Amino acid sequence: MIIGRGKPVSSVLITLQEGPYGSEMPFTALKLAGTILEEHPGTAVRLFLVSDAVGCAIEQQTPPEGWPNIGEMLREVIGRGAEVKLCVTCIKARGLAYVPLIAGAEVGNMSDFARWTVESGKVISL
């Protein structure tokens, strides 16, 4: 698959730092992930959620009126093949260690983040 400057890309890592409903970054990241999955089949899409973005993977979200449901968007990209990991330190720091996560979202660590970064053809941070 070709993305960007004509270089073949086999995987894209999107890192996300913003919480689900404080800015448009999670929406943008998930729209980008979905578009890559749709328009560039064969490209692996990975999302690593850090800081407040770990809240994007909490099950049974009720977004503010007029906002898209970030949890549903995340569930959709997972269903289409995206891999999603959440920073374990960030989860613990926010008291979310025992909160149910969206199916397919996994707890990860810096070793996972480092491996995904090194393995990825492109890394995008939002």
HUSULVEN-V640222 format. One record per backbone hydrogen bond with DSSP energy under -1.0 kcal/mol. NH is the residue of the N-H (numbers start at 1). CO is the residue of the C=O. Records with the same first field share a line. If there is no record, write none. Layout:
NH=CO ; CO
This chain:
3=7
9=1
12=44
13=122
14=46
15=124
16=48
28=24
29=25
30=26
31=27
32=28
33=29
34=30
35=31
36=32
37=33
38=34
39=35
40=36
43=40
44=10
46=12
47=83
48=14
49=85
50=16
53=50
54=51
55=52
56=53
57=54
58=55
59=100
67=64
70=68
73=69
74=70
75=71
76=72
77=73
78=74
79=75
80=76
81=78
82=77
83=45
85=47
86=106
87=49
88=108
91=87
92=88
93=89
94=90
95=92
96=91
99=96
102=57
105=102
106=84
108=86
113=109
114=110
115=111
116=112
117=113
118=114
119=115
120=116
121=11
122=11
124=13
126=15
